[in-house]
């Protein structure tokens, strides 16, 4: 009797283990799929934050100091906008403190090296200071530009799908705000969060066209500007918004396809351009930190400063030519 029931017990145990494994796998994959679909704004709201608190946490507004004249304040505002487009939560003041601390640390190490190897002089102090400031500044700029470019590409890839969702919602009879909110809840980051911020600003009383203009400014992408201008004009003049969004989605998919082809053909040239553009100031700054007398000893040479001016001119002309070669308008 026991020998006859033993195979049946093994079969039941196998079925139970298989069912438990399937249930666990489905739970894990469904939760991971939800975490991929949900965006940061919805995550904050599901954690207990109100809509106002989530909006304040995501809008990343920096209290910039009122320094200098109007041109300096505008330059700081554009720099802060560049930071927000790169989706860096650190305020501009904290980034400046990190750069200053990194420069101070590099300068200290360079001075210790000079004390051990050579004698200190005023020229060596100035040269090492310039090199210590240049290295973290260039590294921070490359980091911000890389994050900004990557985020912009993600948004441009998500935008046609979001337009399709809005188009279907509009054809089903939803108003444009409800269609935008539906797309914000279905699209993941970063576009889903940005659409949600547009909905929040509209709920708080801002004009829909102004909220779209702020959205386009926060992203900095041409596709987002096309979307904001098209929907804003339609909201004021009327028309079939579904057909407009459908046409925009087609155009954006075509631009994305062409853009991928262009990027694949010009990737080697872009990598070379970035390497050449960043290598010159970084090597010069490294030389100033390690061996500053390599430049200071040549200051009294009458041909040194003309050579520096010609070299800088050739460098910037070369950067301009390379940028014209690798940047395509499509």
N, C-alpha and C positions, 0 to 999 in steps of 0.2 A: 504493500500500500504506500509506504513511504517512498520506495524507489519509483513508483508510477507518478507520484505527485511532484517529485523533484524537478523534472523538466518544466512542468507548468509553473512552479515557483520561480525558476530562472527567467521564463518568458515574462511573467508579471513584473519581476524586478527590472528587467530590461525595458519594458514599456514605461514603468514609473520613472526610471532614470531619464529616458528619452523625453518624456513629457516635461519633467522638471527642467531639463536642459533647454528645451524649446521655450518654456515660459521665461526662464532667466534670460535667454538670448533676446527674446522679443522685448522684454522690459528694458534691457541695456540698450538695444538698438533704437527703440522708440524714444528713450530719454535722450540718447545722443543725437538722434535726428531732430528732436524738439530743440535741443540746445543749439543745433546748427541753424534751425529756422528762426528761432526767436531772436530778437535783437536786444541790445543793451537797455534801451528805454523800457521795453516791456518787462525785462528782468528786474529793473529797479522798481517798477510799479508793482510787480508781483511780490517783491520782497517786503512791501509795506509802505513804500514811499508814496506820497501823493503826487498828482500830476505836476503841481507847481514845484515840488522839491526835485523831482526827476528832471524837469525842464531846467532848473537852476544848476543842477549838477552836470548836465550835458552841454549847455550852451557855451561854457568855458569863457566867460567874460572876465577880462583882466582889467584891474584898476591901474591904468598906466599913469605914471606921474606927469604932471604938467611941466615939462622941461623945455627950455629953449623957445625958439620961435615956432611959427606955424609949420614950416617945412620939417623941422625936427619932429614935431608931434605927429605929422602925417606919415613920416618915415617909420616912427615907432608903431603907428596903427597898422601900416602895411606889414610890418614885421610880425606883429601879433596875429594878423590875419593869416599869414603864411604858416605860423605855428598851429593855428586852429585847423587849417586845411590839411596839415600833416597829422591831425588827431593826436596831438601831444597835450596831455592834461596839465603838465607843469606850466605855471605862468611864466611870462617873459622875464620877470625879475629873478625867478629861481634859476632859469637857464643861464642868465647872465652871471649869477653867483657861482654856478658850477663851472662856467668857462673861466671866471676870474680865479677860482680856487685851483683849477687845473693848471692855469698859467702860472700861478704863484708856486705850485709844487714843482713844475718843470723848471722854473727860474731858480728855485732853491737848489735843486739837484745840479743844475748847470753851474751855479756859483760854487758849490762844493767841489765839483770837478775842476773848476778853474783854480780854486785855492790849492788843490793837490798838485796840479800840473804846471800852471803858469801863474804869473802875478796878475792881480786884478787891476783894472784901469776903468776910467769912466766910459771909454769907448766899448770895452768888453761888457760892461754892465748894460749899456743901452742896446747893444747887438743881441745879447742873450735875452733881454726883455722882449725885444721885437720877435725873436724866434719863439719864445714861450707863449706869447699871445697868439701868434699866427697858427700854430699847430692845433690847439683846441678849437679855435674859431673855424678853421677849414673843416676839421672833423665834424663839428656840430652842424655846419651847413650841409655837408654831404649826407649826414644822418637825416636831417629834416627833409631835404629834397628827395631822398630815396623813399621815406615814409609817405610824403605827399604824393609822389608819382604813383606809388603802389596803391594807395587809397583811392586816388582818382580813377585808376584803371578798374578797380573793383566796382566803383559806382557806375562807371560807364558800361560795364558788363551787366550790371543788374538792372539798369534803367529800362531797356526794351521789355523785359519781363514785367516790370512794374507798370509800364504803360499798357501792356496787354491786360493785366488785372484791372486797372482802372477802366479800360475800354469795355470789358465785359460787365463791370459793375454799372457803368453808365447806360449800357444797352439794356440792363435789367431794371432800370428806372431809378437808380440811386443818384442823389445829388453829387456834385463834384467833390465836396468835402468828405462825404461818406465814402466815395470811391477812393479818395486819397488815404483815408484812415484805414480802409480795407487793405490797400497795398502796404501801408506801414506795418500792419499786423502780420502780413504774410511774407514780406521780404526780410531777409536777415540783414545784419550789419554789413556795411555802414549805411546803406541807402534807407533801410527801414527806420533807423533812428532819425535820420534827417527828415524823412517824410513825417514822422511823428512830431518832430519839432515844428514843422509847418502847420500841422493840425492844432498843436497847442497854442501857437501864436495867434491863429485865427480864432480859437475859442476865447482867448484873452482879450479880444476886441480889435486886433490889428486887421487891416484890410488884407484880403486874400492875395492881391497882386503884390503888396508890400512884403507879405510873408514869403511869397515865391521869390521875390528879388533878394531877400535875405538868404534864402536857401541857395540860390545860385552864387551869391557872393561867398557864402561859407564853403562851398565846394570848389569853385574856381574852374569848373570844367565847361568847355563849350557846349556839350550836349545838355548840361543842366541849364545853361543860359537859353538854349533853344526851347527847352521845355517850359521854363519860367515865362519867357516872352510870349510863347504861343498860347499857353493857358491864361496868362494875364490879359492878353488882348481879347481872347474869346470871352472871358468873364465880363469885359466891358462892352464889347460890341455884339456878342451873341454869335450863334452859328452852331454847327454840328461838331461838338467837341470829340465825339467818338471817332469821326473820320480824321480829325486833326491828330489825335493820339495814334491812330492806326498808321497814318502816313509818317509820323515821327518815329515810330517803332521800326518801320521798314527802312527809313533813311539811316537810323542809328545802327541797325544791324549791318547794313551795307558799309557804313563807315568803320564799324568794328572789324569786319572781315578784311577790308582794305588796310586798316591800321595794323592788324596782325601780320599781314603780308609785308607791309613796309617795315615793321619792327624786326621781323625775321631777316629781311635783307640788309637792314642797317644796324643790326645788333653788334656786329664786330666793329663797325666804325664808331658807334656810340661808346662802346667799352674802351676803345683806343682813345677817343676824345676825352672821356672822363679821366682816364689814367694820365694822359699827357697834361691836361689842365690842372689836375690836382698834384701831380708829381713835382712840378717846378716849384711852387711855393712851399711844399712840404719838405723837399730836399734842401731848399735854401734855409728854411727855418731850422731844420735839423743841423745843418752846418753852423748856423749861428749859435745854437745851444751847445754843441760839442766842441767846436773849434772856431770861435768868433774872430780870431785874428786872421783867418784866411781871407776875410773881407777888409777888416780894419787896417791891415798892413798895406793895402793897396789904395787907401784913401788919398795919399799924397801923390799917387801916380797921375799925371795929367790926362792919361787916356782912360782912366777907370770910369769916371762919371759919364763921359760920352758913351762908353761901351755899355754901361748900365742903362742909359736912356734908350739906346738903340735896341738892346736886348728886350727891354720892357715893351717897346713899340712893336717889335717883331712878335713877341708873345701874344699881345692882345690882338694884333691883326690875324695871327694864326688861329686864335680862339674864335674870332668872328668868322673866318673862312670855314673852319671845321663845323661850327654851329649851322652855317648856311648849307653845308653839304649834307649833314645828317638829319636835319629837321625838315620834314616834308609837310606841306599843307595838303590835306585831303578832306 
